[in-house]
Amino acid sequence: MNEYRKMSIDELVTEIERCPCACGKCHTDPRYEYARRLWYGMGATEDKRAAFSYFKEAADFGHEGAQWRTGICYYNGEGIPQDFEKALRYFTKLSKCHAQQQAANLWMGKCYLKIEQRDEAKAMEHLLKAANDSRVSTQGDEGSEAQLLVGVCYYRGFIVEQDFTKAFDYFEKAALYNRDACYYLAECYREGKGTKANMEMYRFWHSKYFESVTVGLEQKADEILGIRGNINE
């Protein structure tokens, strides 16, 4: 892969044309690198739609990085119309790679909350797998996001029975990497939910979050999880 990072755009195009995808064979690495350049406009005019087509081509022939990128494109509707079913399909493919299972489980969980045949049980199953993955300490972003979302579910009694102790535990784990988790952890200390009220700890964790704006925080988690209104009312 590193050899393609050193190539110019023209060299990548030549390499792609030399190895067309056909008969079940595809030289995926140059396609992935070319797509990446198009996506970010590095040495070429930014073109997310064209980048997506190359990501998908590489993904369909088993490139793990491309499978993740393709799933993200479908999930966010970038370079292609939003399609959660197709996003789920690519994250499911990615889950077969052990090194990518945590990321795949996180995104599969999020997809199950968005697809037409919404499946909250499967969503929670995959979010828990990502949150409890032993690699969470080395893959902080994805693992901590899963821990945050699981914590929010327990905190608000969404999908699972409300349990402040479990919510606190997941927020505490996630707070190392996730600023939003610092906010929720601070609230647990302030309100005495899942732990004893402790204003000193509240101020400590709230200060970790001070650079972010708290307005809209709950809405952001709600949007991912598909929560409608105040479920505790």
PyMOL commands that set and color helices and strands:
alter all, ss='L'
color gray80, all
select helices_A, chain A and resi 2-5+9-18+28-40+48-60+64-76+84-94+98-112+120-131+140-156+164-174+179-191+199-209+217-225
alter helices_A, ss='H'
color red, helices_A
deselect
rebuild
show_as cartoon
